[in-house]
């Protein structure tokens, strides 16, 4: 079974770190990544961009793109996509296509600051 591990932290604290403090953290994280790589368990990993750059598509029809990841408490993160587009407009267009396929969903679009591809995992089938 595959798991998503979502890392939460106080964003203002992380953004206040010096380049040296951030680099030291990344050295430590890469050691943890290496442990998982040695046993072939680390898949794609991403460090998300700042929350202030996030946008959420919500509302009826094509929906409306609003600033921020302001999900209602009844909503839970149930999946994610990693996509490669040249700009925000292209990413917004793609999320609108996803919304058309799943009109009851709310999608958050956030730039990725760091992407570590990791090992490829086999595609998993939907649970029956």
C-alpha positions as CSV (number, residue, x, y, z in Angstrom):
1,X,0.0,0.0,0.0
2,X,1.2,3.5,-0.8
3,X,1.0,6.3,1.6
4,X,1.1,10.1,1.2
5,X,3.1,11.8,4.0
6,X,2.0,15.4,4.2
7,X,4.5,17.6,6.2
8,X,2.9,20.5,8.2
9,X,4.9,23.3,9.8
10,X,4.4,26.9,10.8
11,X,5.1,28.6,7.4
12,X,6.2,32.0,8.9
13,X,8.8,30.1,10.9
14,X,10.2,28.2,7.9
15,X,10.3,31.3,5.8
16,X,12.3,33.1,8.5
17,X,15.1,30.6,8.3
18,X,18.4,31.8,6.8
19,X,19.7,30.1,3.7
20,X,22.2,28.2,5.9
21,X,19.5,27.0,8.3
22,X,17.3,25.8,5.4
23,X,20.3,24.1,3.8
24,X,21.1,22.3,7.1
25,X,17.5,21.1,7.3
26,X,17.7,19.8,3.8
27,X,20.9,17.9,4.5
28,X,19.1,16.1,7.4
29,X,16.1,15.4,5.3
30,X,18.2,14.0,2.5
31,X,19.7,11.6,5.0
32,X,16.2,10.4,5.9
33,X,15.4,10.2,2.2
34,X,18.5,8.0,1.6
35,X,17.4,5.6,4.3
36,X,14.1,5.2,2.4
37,X,15.9,5.0,-1.0
38,X,18.1,2.2,0.3
39,X,15.0,0.0,0.8
40,X,13.3,1.3,-2.3
41,X,10.4,3.0,-0.5
42,X,10.7,6.7,-1.4
43,X,8.6,7.8,-4.3
44,X,8.1,11.4,-5.5
45,X,8.6,14.1,-2.9
46,X,7.7,17.8,-3.2
47,X,8.4,20.8,-1.1
48,X,5.4,23.1,-1.7
49,X,5.7,26.8,-2.4
50,X,4.3,29.4,-0.1
51,X,0.7,29.3,0.9
52,X,0.2,32.9,-0.3
53,X,0.8,31.7,-3.8
54,X,-1.8,28.9,-3.6
55,X,-5.1,29.2,-5.4
56,X,-8.3,27.2,-5.0
57,X,-11.0,26.5,-7.6
58,X,-14.4,26.4,-6.0
59,X,-18.1,27.0,-6.8
60,X,-20.7,25.9,-9.3
61,X,-20.1,25.4,-13.1
62,X,-16.5,26.3,-14.1
63,X,-16.0,27.6,-10.6
64,X,-14.1,30.7,-9.4
65,X,-10.3,30.7,-8.8
66,X,-9.7,32.3,-5.4
67,X,-6.5,33.0,-3.4
68,X,-5.4,30.6,-0.8
69,X,-6.1,27.0,0.4
70,X,-9.2,28.0,2.3
71,X,-10.9,24.5,2.5
72,X,-13.9,24.1,4.7
73,X,-13.3,21.8,7.7
74,X,-15.6,19.1,6.3
75,X,-13.2,18.7,3.3
76,X,-10.2,16.5,3.5
77,X,-7.2,16.1,1.2
78,X,-7.9,12.9,-0.7
79,X,-5.3,13.0,-3.5
80,X,-2.8,15.0,-5.4
81,X,-1.3,15.5,-8.9
82,X,2.2,16.7,-9.8
83,X,2.0,18.4,-13.2
84,X,4.4,20.4,-15.3
85,X,3.2,23.6,-17.0
86,X,5.0,26.7,-18.2
87,X,2.9,29.1,-16.1
88,X,0.0,29.6,-13.7
89,X,-2.5,30.1,-16.5
90,X,-1.8,26.7,-18.0
91,X,-2.0,25.1,-14.6
92,X,-5.3,26.9,-13.9
93,X,-6.6,25.6,-17.2
94,X,-5.7,22.0,-16.4
95,X,-7.4,22.2,-13.0
96,X,-10.5,23.4,-14.7
97,X,-10.5,20.3,-16.8
98,X,-10.1,18.2,-13.7
99,X,-13.0,20.1,-12.2
100,X,-15.2,19.3,-15.2
101,X,-14.5,15.6,-14.7
102,X,-15.2,15.8,-10.9
103,X,-17.5,18.8,-10.3
104,X,-18.0,18.2,-6.6
105,X,-14.3,18.4,-5.8
106,X,-12.3,21.5,-4.7
107,X,-8.8,21.8,-6.1
108,X,-5.8,23.7,-4.7
109,X,-3.1,24.7,-7.1
110,X,0.3,25.4,-5.5
111,X,3.8,25.9,-7.0
112,X,6.3,23.2,-6.0
113,X,9.6,24.7,-4.7
114,X,11.5,21.5,-4.7
115,X,10.8,18.2,-6.5
116,X,12.6,14.9,-5.8
117,X,11.5,12.3,-8.3
118,X,12.4,9.2,-6.2
119,X,11.6,5.7,-7.3
120,X,8.8,4.9,-9.7
121,X,6.0,2.8,-8.2
122,X,3.6,0.6,-10.0
123,X,0.2,2.1,-10.8
124,X,-2.4,1.1,-8.2
125,X,-5.9,0.0,-9.0
126,X,-8.9,1.5,-7.4
127,X,-10.1,-0.4,-4.4
128,X,-13.2,-2.5,-5.0
